[in-house]
Amino acid sequence: MHGFNGGVFFYLMAKRNKNNNKNNNNNNNNNINNNNEVSVIPLGGMGEIGKNMMVVEVGDEILIIDAGVMFPEDELLGIDLVIPDFTYIRENKDRVKGIALTHGHEDHIGALPYLLREINVPVYSTRLTLGLLEGKLKEHRLLKGTRLKVVNPGSSVRIGKIKVDFIRVNHSIADTCALAIHTPLGAIIYASDFKFDQTPIDGEVADFHKLAELGDSKPGVLALFSDSTNVEREGYTLSESVVGHTIEEVFRAAKKRIIVATFASNIHRVQQIINSAFKYNRKIALTGRSMINNIEIARNLGYLTIPDDMIINIKNCDNYPDHEIVLLTTGSQGEPMAALTRMARGDHHHINIRKGDTVLISASAIPGNERFIGETINQLYKKGAEVIYEDISGVHVSGHASQEELKLMLNLVKPKYFVPTHGEYRHLIRHAALAREVGIPEKNIYIAEIGDRIVFTEKQVKKGGSVQAGSIYVDGLGVGDVGNIVLRDRKLLSEDGIIIVVLTIDSHGKILSGPDIVTRGFVYIRESEELIAELTSRLEEKLKECENNRVTEWSILKNQIRETLNEYIYKKTKRNPMILPIIMQV
C-alpha cells in the first residue's frame, strides 16, 4: 500500500482485531466556535522539539493536551526551563474543562506545575504518567489542591462535554497514549510521541484495532496530529527488546563494575538493566535524584519488578567485589550536574571511576547536547574506563516512529486533514511530503506555527487568526521576569565583561572624587595598567569639560562616560564590554 512493505499486514491485522504573534488575540466572547467548526491552537511543539501543548476548542469548551517544558539552548544564559506562554489559557480559563496528558516525559508534563497555578481543573492520564506528575506537584506544593484522574489505556472519559479516547501506543516510556478527541465533525487524533513496537518489553502492543476502527467510523477522523521527530529515518524503528540483547552482552563480557547511564523515565530500559544484573548476580546501586525517584514511583505502581535484596545503598558499594556491582545513574546527556558527569570529573561524593570500569551510555543525544556527551566520554576514557555508547553499539533505540510507521498511522486512521507536529520545521515539511505520498491531498495538509488558530470545517482547514504564544523563561524562582533585554546583557557580560566607573560629584557638578575604574571579565588590571591609566585620563578630560559647561544631569554624564570609553576601548582591544557608570552626589 503506497509503496511500503509490512504496512499491509499490520493494517489488516488491525482491521481484524518560536512565535510571539500578539495580533488577532481575541477576547473570550469572540473565541467560541460554532457547531460547524472546530479549532486547535498549538501553544508549543510546532517547529521545535519540546514544550508540547495544544488547545482544542469544541463549541464553548476548551480541552488542554499536555503542558511540557523545553530545556534551554546555550544562548539562554542562566535560564533553567522554557515553558509555553499561558496568556490565552489565562484569558479563557472559565472555558477550560480539563487537561489530558499523553505520557510522562518532561516535554509533555514539565510545565504543569506552572499551569496549575493559573487554572484549577482535573488532570486525566494513565497511572504512571500521573505518578510521575505527583512527584513534581509535591515539589511545588500543589498536589493537595490538584484533581488527578486515572484513565486506563483503551478507556474513554468525558472531559466536560468532550469525549476523549486514550489509545495505547508504544514509546520510550510506559503507559503512553494517543488521544482521540471526539467532535461533531469527527475525531481529532493527537499522536505526538509514538512508535509501533511488535515486541514491547511489557507485552502491550499498540492498539491497531482502535486506530483502524476510528478510521472506518462515521463521520471518521477529522484530523491527525502526528509525531514528526524521526520522519527523516527510513524503514521502521527497532524494538526496545533489541537493546536488551546488547545490554546482556555487555553484562556478560564485563569483568569489573558496570555503570549504566540512561533516561530515568525509560522504565522498560531500566527493567532490562535489572534483568541482566539479576542474571549475572550483580547488586544495583542508584545515583541521581530523578533516577531514584522514578524507580521508586514505577516500583510502587507495579511497572518495575526488582527483587528486594538487589538494591543496595551507594555508600556500601565498596563492601562488594567489583564484578558484583552495577551503578544505575543519570547523566546520559552530559548534564554538568548529573551523577555520571560528576563521576567523570572526579567530584562525585561516593564513586570514582577506576581502570577497568565499563560505562554504558544507553541513550541518544538530544540535539544540542552532543558536545557535553562527548566531553563526558573523553573524561571517562582518560580515567581508564571502557565506554560503550550509541555511535559504536546498539545500546539505544528511539521511541519515535520512522517513515513506514508514520505511513501506517496515516493509512490506519485515514484522516480528512493532516497536521504534522512534534518536530523542527524541516521535519514538519518532510512529514507533509510523506502524507502526500499516501494520498492526503495537498489542500488538506496544514503546516502550523505556534499560536496559529487551526480551524477545521467540513470543507477545509484554514488559519483563523493567531493568539499570543511563545516562550516564557524560568530562572530560579522567577517565571517570566527574564526577557530578551536581560538575556542580551548576560550575553554581553559573558563575552566582553564589564567596566564600572565610580564618580562622586556635588550639587553643582563639581567632581569630588574619581573617576575610579573597576573591571570584571574584561582585562586583568595588573597586566593592563597602561590601558586603565589611559582610560582614566580620557575620562578626567571629558568630565572636566562637562564640569566647565555646568553639565549636572546624570543621564548626560553617563552617556558622555560611555561614549568616551566605548570608542577608545574598541579601537585598542576590538571588544565591547558593558560600561556601567555609578554616580554618587553629596
LODRENGU-720648 format. One line per 4 residues: number of its first residue (from 1); for each residue x, y, z of C-alpha. Coordinates in Angstrom, 2 decimals. Example, Ala and Ser with C-alpha at 12.3 -4.5 7.8 and 13.67 -1.06 7.14 Angstrom:
<nunus>
1> 12.30 -4.50 7.80 ~ 13.67 -1.06 7.14
</nunus>
This chain:
<nunus>
1> 0.00 0.00 0.00 ~ 1.51 3.18 -1.22 ~ 4.90 1.52 -1.60 ~ 5.69 0.19 1.89
5> 6.31 -3.40 2.88 ~ 4.77 -4.77 6.05 ~ 2.23 -1.96 6.32 ~ -0.49 -4.01 4.65
9> -0.04 -6.82 7.15 ~ -0.27 -4.54 10.17 ~ -3.18 -2.72 8.65 ~ -5.13 -5.96 8.01
13> -4.31 -7.25 11.49 ~ -5.64 -4.05 12.98 ~ -8.77 -4.34 10.87 ~ -9.26 -7.68 12.20
17> -8.69 -7.21 15.82 ~ 9.01 30.28 18.40 ~ 6.33 32.91 17.53 ~ 5.17 35.72 19.71
21> 2.41 36.98 17.47 ~ 0.03 39.01 19.54 ~ -2.16 40.10 16.64 ~ -5.76 38.99 16.49
25> -5.71 37.95 20.14 ~ -9.44 37.67 20.64 ~ -11.31 38.02 23.90 ~ -13.47 35.35 25.46
29> -16.65 36.34 23.67 ~ -15.16 36.06 20.21 ~ -13.42 32.72 20.68 ~ -16.43 30.43 20.93
33> -16.73 28.17 17.88 ~ -19.99 27.45 16.13 ~ -21.13 23.88 15.54 ~ -19.72 23.84 12.03
37> -16.09 24.26 13.01 ~ -13.50 23.02 15.50 ~ -10.34 24.89 16.46 ~ -6.94 23.64 17.59
41> -4.25 26.01 18.85 ~ -0.69 24.76 19.38 ~ 0.98 26.69 22.21 ~ 4.20 24.73 21.80
45> 5.73 21.76 19.99 ~ 5.43 23.16 16.46 ~ 8.71 23.89 14.67 ~ 10.54 22.76 17.79
49> 11.10 19.63 19.85 ~ 9.88 20.41 23.33 ~ 7.24 22.32 25.38 ~ 4.40 20.43 23.73
53> 0.98 21.91 24.41 ~ -2.28 22.03 22.46 ~ -5.61 23.73 23.00 ~ -8.68 22.05 21.47
57> -11.87 24.14 21.25 ~ -15.15 22.28 20.74 ~ -18.17 24.56 21.00 ~ -17.69 26.75 24.04
61> -15.36 24.27 25.82 ~ -11.58 24.02 25.90 ~ -9.51 20.88 26.39 ~ -5.77 21.22 27.03
65> -3.46 18.45 25.83 ~ -0.07 18.24 27.55 ~ 1.96 21.08 29.03 ~ 5.67 20.45 28.61
69> 8.98 22.21 29.05 ~ 11.93 22.71 26.77 ~ 15.47 22.77 28.11 ~ 17.33 25.99 27.33
73> 19.78 26.34 24.49 ~ 23.32 27.58 25.14 ~ 22.50 31.21 24.42 ~ 19.82 31.31 27.15
77> 22.35 32.02 29.85 ~ 21.16 31.22 33.36 ~ 17.73 30.00 32.24 ~ 16.58 26.77 33.88
81> 13.49 25.92 31.84 ~ 11.46 27.21 28.91 ~ 7.67 26.86 29.18 ~ 4.76 27.86 26.91
85> 3.11 31.24 27.18 ~ -0.17 30.66 29.07 ~ -1.74 34.03 28.24 ~ -4.52 32.53 26.11
89> -5.34 29.97 28.82 ~ -5.39 32.68 31.45 ~ -7.80 34.80 29.40 ~ -10.13 31.85 28.76
93> -9.74 29.86 31.97 ~ -13.51 29.72 32.61 ~ -13.89 27.67 29.43 ~ -11.17 25.11 30.27
97> -12.75 21.80 31.35 ~ -9.65 19.70 31.89 ~ -6.16 18.62 30.89 ~ -5.36 15.32 29.16
101> -1.77 14.01 29.17 ~ -0.30 11.62 26.61 ~ 2.68 10.40 28.68 ~ 5.11 11.29 31.44
105> 8.08 12.87 29.65 ~ 9.21 16.32 30.73 ~ 8.47 17.87 27.35 ~ 4.83 16.92 27.90
109> 4.22 17.32 31.66 ~ 7.07 19.54 32.93 ~ 5.15 22.83 32.69 ~ 2.07 21.58 34.57
113> 3.18 22.93 37.99 ~ 3.26 26.39 36.41 ~ 0.00 25.93 34.50 ~ -1.90 24.64 37.54
117> -1.11 27.85 39.37 ~ -3.22 29.59 36.71 ~ -6.18 27.19 36.47 ~ -7.75 24.57 38.74
121> -9.11 21.81 36.51 ~ -8.90 17.99 36.58 ~ -5.89 16.28 35.00 ~ -6.54 12.98 33.18
125> -3.93 10.37 32.25 ~ -2.56 6.89 32.86 ~ -1.24 5.66 36.23 ~ 2.47 6.02 35.56
129> 2.08 9.46 33.99 ~ 0.14 10.75 36.98 ~ 2.56 9.02 39.36 ~ 5.45 10.96 37.84
133> 3.36 14.14 37.90 ~ 2.60 13.67 41.60 ~ 6.29 13.90 42.40 ~ 6.54 17.20 40.55
137> 3.46 18.63 42.21 ~ 4.78 17.67 45.66 ~ 7.95 19.66 45.00 ~ 5.84 22.67 44.05
141> 3.36 22.12 46.95 ~ 0.45 21.80 44.55 ~ -0.53 18.16 45.00 ~ -3.16 18.71 47.68
145> -5.29 21.01 45.54 ~ -4.95 19.14 42.24 ~ -7.53 16.65 40.97 ~ -5.76 13.73 39.28
149> -7.97 11.30 37.35 ~ -6.52 7.90 36.36 ~ -7.51 6.60 32.92 ~ -6.58 3.11 31.72
153> -5.32 2.74 28.14 ~ -8.23 1.65 25.98 ~ -10.74 3.62 28.06 ~ -12.72 6.77 27.31
157> -13.64 9.70 29.55 ~ -15.84 12.76 29.34 ~ -13.98 15.98 29.97 ~ -16.79 18.49 30.11
161> -18.91 17.53 27.11 ~ -15.90 16.29 25.15 ~ -15.34 12.54 24.83 ~ -11.64 11.54 24.82
165> -10.30 8.07 23.99 ~ -6.94 7.04 25.44 ~ -5.37 4.73 22.83 ~ -2.32 2.66 23.71
169> 0.80 3.27 21.62 ~ 4.45 2.42 22.18 ~ 7.13 4.90 23.18 ~ 10.25 5.12 25.35
173> 8.13 5.37 28.49 ~ 5.37 3.05 29.66 ~ 1.68 3.99 29.56 ~ 1.95 6.26 26.51
177> -1.31 7.01 24.73 ~ -2.52 8.72 21.62 ~ -5.70 10.70 22.20 ~ -8.88 10.75 20.12
181> -10.95 13.86 20.83 ~ -14.48 13.43 19.51 ~ -16.13 16.43 17.89 ~ -19.33 16.91 15.84
185> -17.16 16.88 12.70 ~ -15.25 13.71 13.58 ~ -12.37 12.66 15.81 ~ -9.14 14.59 16.20
189> -6.30 12.14 16.87 ~ -3.28 13.50 18.68 ~ -0.32 11.09 18.40 ~ 2.56 13.32 19.36
193> 5.05 10.65 20.54 ~ 4.72 7.06 19.36 ~ 6.14 4.08 17.54 ~ 4.75 0.65 16.68
197> 6.79 -1.92 18.62 ~ 5.81 -5.51 17.77 ~ 7.81 -6.98 20.67 ~ 7.47 -4.45 23.53
201> 9.05 -5.23 26.89 ~ 5.72 -5.17 28.73 ~ 3.93 -7.17 26.03 ~ 1.49 -4.31 25.37
205> 1.39 -3.65 21.63 ~ -0.22 -0.55 20.22 ~ -3.99 -0.66 19.79 ~ -4.08 -1.04 16.00
209> -7.68 -2.18 16.15 ~ -8.92 1.03 17.80 ~ -6.98 3.22 15.38 ~ -8.40 1.37 12.39
213> -11.88 1.41 13.91 ~ -11.73 5.20 14.21 ~ -10.52 5.41 10.61 ~ -13.55 3.44 9.39
217> -16.14 5.05 11.65 ~ -18.67 7.72 10.77 ~ -18.02 10.63 10.49 ~ -14.44 9.30 10.61
221> -11.21 11.03 11.65 ~ -11.38 14.76 11.09 ~ -7.67 15.40 11.63 ~ -4.47 13.64 12.62
225> -1.70 15.39 14.54 ~ 1.29 13.05 14.25 ~ 4.86 12.80 15.58 ~ 7.47 14.10 13.11
229> 10.66 13.54 15.13 ~ 12.03 10.62 13.08 ~ 10.43 11.43 9.74 ~ 13.87 11.55 8.09
233> 14.60 7.92 9.05 ~ 13.61 5.28 6.53 ~ 12.05 1.96 7.46 ~ 10.87 1.02 10.95
237> 12.20 1.96 14.36 ~ 13.79 -1.02 16.10 ~ 12.05 -2.68 19.01 ~ 13.12 -1.88 22.56
241> 13.78 -5.59 23.01 ~ 16.81 -5.28 20.70 ~ 18.54 -3.15 23.33 ~ 18.03 -5.89 25.90
245> 20.23 -8.26 23.90 ~ 23.03 -5.67 23.71 ~ 22.79 -4.90 27.43 ~ 23.00 -8.59 28.28
249> 26.10 -8.98 26.08 ~ 27.78 -6.04 27.88 ~ 27.00 -7.61 31.26 ~ 28.33 -10.99 30.12
253> 31.65 -9.52 28.97 ~ 32.29 -7.01 31.81 ~ 34.84 -8.15 34.41 ~ 34.56 -5.29 36.91
257> 31.98 -2.61 37.79 ~ 29.29 -1.67 35.30 ~ 27.99 1.91 35.30 ~ 24.84 2.46 33.23
261> 23.51 5.92 32.37 ~ 20.06 6.17 30.79 ~ 16.92 8.30 30.88 ~ 15.32 7.92 34.29
265> 11.87 7.85 32.67 ~ 12.65 4.89 30.38 ~ 11.23 2.29 32.74 ~ 11.40 -0.52 30.18
269> 15.12 0.15 29.65 ~ 15.64 0.14 33.42 ~ 13.82 -3.19 33.66 ~ 16.14 -4.73 31.09
273> 19.17 -3.49 33.03 ~ 17.73 -5.01 36.21 ~ 17.08 -8.32 34.40 ~ 20.70 -8.52 33.19
277> 22.02 -7.60 36.64 ~ 19.92 -10.37 38.17 ~ 21.10 -12.91 35.61 ~ 24.77 -12.13 36.30
281> 24.38 -11.90 40.10 ~ 25.08 -8.20 40.45 ~ 23.72 -5.75 43.01 ~ 22.35 -2.39 41.85
285> 23.14 0.98 43.42 ~ 21.23 4.09 42.33 ~ 22.54 7.63 41.99 ~ 20.91 10.77 40.62
289> 17.73 12.22 42.14 ~ 15.45 11.63 39.14 ~ 16.67 8.04 38.78 ~ 16.00 7.28 42.45
293> 12.58 8.99 42.41 ~ 11.34 7.48 39.12 ~ 12.37 3.95 40.06 ~ 10.61 4.28 43.41
297> 7.43 5.53 41.71 ~ 7.48 2.86 38.99 ~ 8.20 0.12 41.51 ~ 5.39 1.19 43.83
301> 2.94 1.29 40.90 ~ 3.98 -2.14 39.65 ~ 5.78 -1.07 36.47 ~ 9.16 -2.39 37.67
305> 9.98 -5.79 39.10 ~ 13.05 -5.73 41.35 ~ 13.99 -8.43 43.91 ~ 14.08 -6.90 47.37
309> 17.74 -7.67 48.04 ~ 19.08 -6.37 44.70 ~ 19.10 -2.65 45.53 ~ 21.93 -1.53 47.82
313> 22.93 1.86 49.20 ~ 25.59 3.50 47.06 ~ 27.66 4.08 50.20 ~ 28.03 0.30 50.56
317> 29.41 -0.44 47.07 ~ 32.93 -0.97 48.40 ~ 31.63 -3.82 50.57 ~ 31.16 -5.92 47.41
321> 33.63 -7.15 44.77 ~ 33.66 -5.02 41.62 ~ 32.21 -7.82 39.49 ~ 29.08 -7.85 41.65
325> 28.21 -4.14 41.26 ~ 26.03 -2.19 38.81 ~ 25.61 1.57 39.21 ~ 22.44 2.93 37.60
329> 22.77 6.66 37.11 ~ 21.53 9.82 35.46 ~ 23.76 11.87 33.16 ~ 23.21 10.26 29.76
333> 23.10 13.77 28.22 ~ 26.32 15.02 29.80 ~ 24.43 17.45 32.03 ~ 27.01 19.40 34.09
337> 25.49 18.49 37.49 ~ 24.33 14.95 36.69 ~ 25.84 11.99 38.52 ~ 27.75 10.48 35.58
341> 29.27 13.84 34.67 ~ 30.45 14.32 38.25 ~ 31.99 10.84 38.21 ~ 33.82 11.74 35.00
345> 35.12 14.97 36.57 ~ 36.13 13.16 39.73 ~ 33.88 15.10 42.14 ~ 31.11 12.57 42.84
349> 30.53 12.11 46.57 ~ 30.72 8.31 46.53 ~ 32.00 6.97 43.21 ~ 35.35 7.44 41.48
353> 35.88 5.99 38.01 ~ 38.51 3.25 38.09 ~ 40.52 1.49 35.41 ~ 38.52 -1.47 34.16
357> 35.06 0.04 34.80 ~ 32.57 -0.46 31.97 ~ 30.40 2.62 31.36 ~ 27.29 2.06 29.26
361> 25.53 5.21 28.00 ~ 22.16 3.84 26.88 ~ 20.61 6.93 25.30 ~ 20.83 9.07 22.19
365> 21.94 12.68 22.30 ~ 19.20 15.28 22.47 ~ 20.04 17.88 19.78 ~ 22.41 20.42 21.31
369> 23.86 18.04 23.91 ~ 26.40 16.32 21.65 ~ 29.31 18.41 22.90 ~ 28.55 17.73 26.58
373> 28.24 13.99 25.97 ~ 31.50 13.96 24.00 ~ 33.34 15.74 26.81 ~ 31.99 13.26 29.38
377> 33.04 10.27 27.25 ~ 36.55 11.72 26.81 ~ 36.93 12.21 30.56 ~ 35.74 8.66 31.26
381> 38.29 7.25 28.82 ~ 41.04 9.31 30.46 ~ 40.23 7.69 33.79 ~ 40.62 4.23 32.30
385> 37.01 3.22 31.75 ~ 35.68 1.29 28.77 ~ 32.83 3.39 27.36 ~ 30.01 1.94 25.28
389> 27.67 4.45 23.63 ~ 25.21 4.74 20.76 ~ 27.66 5.64 17.99 ~ 29.63 2.39 18.41
393> 26.99 -0.10 19.55 ~ 23.25 -0.89 19.66 ~ 22.70 0.35 23.22 ~ 19.77 2.60 22.34
397> 16.73 2.64 20.10 ~ 14.43 5.56 19.51 ~ 10.95 5.86 20.95 ~ 9.70 7.65 17.84
401> 8.20 6.28 14.64 ~ 10.21 6.11 11.43 ~ 8.79 6.62 7.94 ~ 6.98 3.31 7.49
405> 5.26 3.58 10.87 ~ 4.22 7.15 10.09 ~ 2.70 5.92 6.81 ~ 0.96 3.12 8.67
409> -0.59 5.56 11.13 ~ -1.89 7.67 8.25 ~ -3.35 4.64 6.49 ~ -4.92 3.25 9.65
413> -6.79 6.37 10.71 ~ -7.49 7.80 7.20 ~ -7.69 11.44 8.35 ~ -9.52 14.03 6.30
417> -6.92 16.61 7.36 ~ -3.33 16.21 8.48 ~ -1.16 18.43 10.70 ~ 2.42 17.26 11.37
421> 3.58 18.08 14.89 ~ 6.42 17.46 17.38 ~ 9.38 18.40 15.21 ~ 11.53 21.17 13.84
425> 10.25 22.95 10.76 ~ 12.16 20.70 8.35 ~ 10.57 17.67 10.00 ~ 7.08 19.12 9.53
429> 7.74 19.77 5.83 ~ 9.12 16.27 5.30 ~ 6.16 14.72 7.12 ~ 3.76 16.68 4.93
433> 5.50 15.20 1.87 ~ 5.10 11.73 3.37 ~ 1.38 12.36 3.84 ~ 1.06 13.33 0.17
437> 2.74 10.03 -0.75 ~ -0.03 8.05 0.96 ~ -2.79 10.05 -0.69 ~ -3.59 13.02 1.59
441> -4.45 15.97 -0.72 ~ -2.17 18.98 -0.53 ~ -5.10 21.26 0.37 ~ -5.88 19.09 3.39
445> -2.40 19.41 4.94 ~ -1.62 22.31 7.28 ~ 1.88 23.32 8.46 ~ 1.21 25.14 11.72
449> 3.20 27.58 13.78 ~ 2.93 28.20 17.49 ~ -0.08 30.42 18.19 ~ -1.97 29.58 14.98
453> -5.69 29.00 15.38 ~ -6.20 25.99 13.10 ~ -9.86 25.92 12.10 ~ -11.39 22.72 10.75
457> -14.68 22.71 8.86 ~ -16.39 20.05 6.77 ~ -14.90 21.62 3.66 ~ -11.46 22.94 4.61
461> -8.68 23.55 7.11 ~ -7.63 27.16 7.46 ~ -5.90 29.65 9.71 ~ -8.37 31.55 11.84
465> -6.03 34.23 13.16 ~ -3.47 33.87 15.93 ~ -3.29 34.08 19.71 ~ -0.46 35.26 21.92
469> 2.03 32.43 22.20 ~ 5.73 31.80 22.51 ~ 8.25 31.06 25.26 ~ 8.39 32.02 28.92
473> 11.71 31.67 30.74 ~ 12.04 30.15 34.20 ~ 15.09 31.38 36.11 ~ 15.26 30.03 39.65
477> 12.01 31.04 41.33 ~ 11.31 33.69 38.72 ~ 8.82 32.90 35.95 ~ 8.69 35.32 33.05
481> 10.79 38.01 34.73 ~ 13.73 37.44 32.39 ~ 13.28 38.73 28.86 ~ 15.34 39.44 25.78
485> 16.96 42.58 27.24 ~ 18.22 40.70 30.31 ~ 19.49 37.83 28.14 ~ 21.23 40.32 25.85
489> 23.01 41.83 28.85 ~ 24.01 38.37 30.11 ~ 25.41 37.52 26.71 ~ 27.34 40.79 26.56
493> 28.74 40.22 30.05 ~ 29.77 36.67 29.17 ~ 31.58 37.74 26.00 ~ 33.32 41.05 26.80
497> 32.91 41.62 30.53 ~ 32.04 44.82 32.36 ~ 33.71 48.14 33.23 ~ 32.38 50.02 36.26
501> 33.14 53.73 36.56 ~ 32.59 55.22 40.03 ~ 32.32 59.01 40.39 ~ 31.33 61.40 43.22
505> 30.04 64.93 42.45 ~ 28.42 67.78 44.38 ~ 25.15 69.51 43.59 ~ 26.92 71.87 41.17
509> 28.50 69.06 39.14 ~ 31.97 69.53 40.63 ~ 33.92 66.28 40.79 ~ 34.83 65.43 44.37
513> 36.41 62.03 43.75 ~ 37.07 59.65 40.90 ~ 36.69 58.54 38.27 ~ 37.69 55.10 39.59
517> 37.63 52.20 37.13 ~ 36.83 48.60 38.13 ~ 36.69 45.77 35.59 ~ 35.37 42.21 35.67
521> 35.82 39.80 32.77 ~ 37.43 42.49 30.58 ~ 41.15 42.67 31.31 ~ 43.39 41.76 34.21
525> 44.13 45.17 35.73 ~ 47.65 44.35 36.93 ~ 48.65 43.43 33.39 ~ 46.80 46.34 31.78
529> 47.82 49.29 33.92 ~ 48.73 51.39 30.90 ~ 45.30 50.87 29.30 ~ 43.45 51.65 32.56
533> 45.57 54.78 33.09 ~ 44.76 56.00 29.58 ~ 41.03 55.37 30.11 ~ 41.14 57.25 33.41
537> 42.94 60.19 31.78 ~ 40.42 60.45 28.94 ~ 37.54 60.32 31.40 ~ 39.04 63.07 33.54
541> 39.33 65.31 30.47 ~ 35.75 64.65 29.40 ~ 34.35 65.14 32.92 ~ 36.30 68.38 33.35
545> 34.76 69.57 30.12 ~ 31.29 68.70 31.44 ~ 32.04 70.49 34.72 ~ 33.11 73.65 32.86
549> 29.91 73.52 30.81 ~ 27.86 73.12 34.04 ~ 26.51 69.72 33.00 ~ 24.83 68.22 36.09
553> 22.20 65.92 34.56 ~ 23.18 62.35 35.46 ~ 21.86 60.79 32.25 ~ 24.02 63.14 30.15
557> 27.10 62.46 32.30 ~ 26.61 58.70 31.98 ~ 26.25 58.92 28.20 ~ 29.42 61.01 27.99
561> 31.29 58.39 30.05 ~ 30.07 55.54 27.81 ~ 30.83 57.32 24.56 ~ 34.32 58.35 25.72
565> 35.24 54.79 26.75 ~ 33.48 52.81 24.01 ~ 35.31 54.38 21.12 ~ 38.79 54.12 22.64
569> 38.31 50.58 24.04 ~ 37.12 49.18 20.72 ~ 39.98 50.89 18.88 ~ 42.57 49.37 21.23
573> 41.02 45.94 22.00 ~ 38.25 45.22 19.44 ~ 35.96 44.49 22.40 ~ 32.64 45.93 23.53
577> 32.38 45.49 27.29 ~ 29.32 46.67 29.18 ~ 30.06 50.08 30.69 ~ 28.25 50.84 33.94
581> 28.70 54.41 35.30 ~ 27.86 54.85 39.01 ~ 27.44 58.48 40.10 ~ 27.07 59.50 43.72
585> 26.09 63.01 44.78 ~ 26.92 64.57 48.11
</nunus>
